[in-house]
Amino acid sequence: MFNKADQSKEGVLNSEEFIKFFHLLTRRKDLYEIMKKYTDHDYTQTMETMYINRDGLLSFLRVHYKQTMKSINLEQVQQLINEFELNSELREKGLLSVDGFRNMLLSSNFDIIGSARSHQVYQDMTRPLCDYYINTSHNTYLFYSQISGESNPEAYNRVLLMGVRAVELDCYDGDNGRPIVTHAHTLVKPCSFESIIHSIEPNLFKTSPYPVILNIENHCSSEQQKQMAQILKRILGDRLVTKPLPNTDPSILPSPEDLKYKVLIRSKKVSTSLQAKEEDDDDDDDNDTILNPLSKDVQPELAALFVYLQNVPFREYDYAKVHYSPFHSSSLAENRFLKFAQSDPIGLVQQTTWRLLRLYPGGLRQDSSNPDPIVAWNFGVQMVALNYQNEDDMIALCYGKFLDNGGCGYILKPNYLLDAQDTEFNPWDIEMNFDYPQTLTITIISGQFLPRSNLKSSDIPDPFVRLSTHGMHCDEYVRKTKVVNNNGFNPVWNENFQFRIKFPQMCLIYFSIMDYDVLTNNDRLAYFCSPITMIQEGYRHIHLRANNNDQIHSTLFIHVNIQHDYTYNSDDNDDDDIIRTRL
């Protein structure tokens, strides 16, 4: 390919030769094969001479893009040609070349997800706070593992700019009389509480106008608690919620709309009525242990800031409905959550209809690994706190989940979870019929410009695509393409996969581009994750993400077909070649 562009045979490309080389690199045989089906001339045309006219392009768009272009006309087709065809002569004749066809299909109009859902808030934001999934970070101050490194304000800014709406601060007495944030009994170096609040203040609402929740683990003395309250009020000013909002229903949580540009404090506020009960039971705060107890006496000025989210121990449904109000929020370690999910699944779901619950990783995850958030989301748990410093599959699922609703960090739960008091929704019962099932057929066609597994590697990737769905247990599948050896530049697969999804509103689809290795674990090269309800039909490019969720120039080219199954038979999902598994 280089030699073809190097017409001077000097081994170095001049500017014109480089442009030719670029065109050769980016020319797509897979798109050429698609265009041939919609052209009037015979198949002897090469990629250099192939073009599609207005009528052919109109037919192509109406056949493959019924969701968005069913009523497209010739005038609109010409507008597409004018926008994406670089050759002026072809534009004037109403023709689109292979390069113009590629430009069109790489544009945002032909992205895998609809821009109306990914770039703007479209859901009802006036419901109580408990009706939403909330993008939540665990031990936000850490960049690396749970036992080393340093507490860093930039870790907060990083996740806030990624759309997180709930962060965590583990607060202790500082030696200089000023409160600090750190991970106790580890090698983590502390950072001052005040420096963190100062640092995050400008970034609180850059990516979303909806409320930020500061989850405070309070291990401080009364004097330093008072300083924390004063720091919060001085730096956050009117954005800090210090009293109930006017003109809101005092019997329910306010809505994200009510709390726009506001900061909520979530922490333990020990009351007389609950004191005896709390002393007799295990607590559910991340760092409330015998060696590392929370402060039992909360200083009044700080306690006054816990207006809507007072942290209390989790209790069974019968106890909670008598003793807890919507302003009582509970945290659960992952193992304790699973215990209640097994013993009283309906009661657990029903608690999420009127108050906030938070799940956090178990204490043995010192490597900052994450629990699978899907199960907790299935039970309606609003705040699934994950270690954002990790780049594992669980974080990828979280990125995908909160891609929806304009990336604002708040996702409205499905109606059957919102109305769980009436539906008695039980996530373990796959015989329920509350959603609109669909059959999803995906053709993995090709990849473009895939990265190496790391910057230091000189090894050419052997890529394959792992395609998985994550939601209710009946909707979990993993499929894999064949491996293409030694080709990260333009691998071609052309493989079809079909998924029957019973609960689309709860389901994510996860594309992982993997590098096959015979001797070691396969490395993830890039990925994309999204709610199934966001993906669009037709030929689509997926603009892939790096493992740290940064945008990269790699793409995956696929075809999507969606059929709604109004009658659903769970026996149809028993294909032997389907692997149901958790990542």
Secondary structure, DSSP 8 states (H G I E B T S, - for coil): -HHHH-TT-SSS--HHHHHHHHHHHH--HHHHHHHHTT-SS-TT--TTT-EEEHHHHHHHHHHH-HHHHTT--HHHHHHHHHHH---HHHHHTTEEEHHHHHHHHHSGGGBSB-HHHHSS--S---S-GGGEEEEEESSTT-SS-SSSSB--HHHHHHHHHTT--EEEEEEE--TTSS-EE--TTSS-B-EEHHHHHHHHGGGTTSS-SS-EEEEEEE---HHHHHHHHHHHHHHHGGGB--S--TTS-TTS---TTTTTT-EEEEEE---HHHHHHHHHS----TT-SSSS---SS--HHHHTT-SSEEE-----HHHHHHH--TTEEEEEEHHHHHHHHHH-HHHHHHHTTTS-EEEE--TT-TT-----HHHHHHTT-SEEEE-TT--SHHHHHHHHHTTSGGG-SEEE--HHHHTHHHH---TT-TT---S--EEEEEEEEEEES---SSTT------EEEEEEEESSGGG-EEEE----TT-SSS-EEEEEEEEEES-GGG-EEEEEEEE--SSS--EEEEEEEEEGGGB-SEEEEEEEE-TTS-EEEEEEEEEEEEEE-SS--GGGG--TT-B----
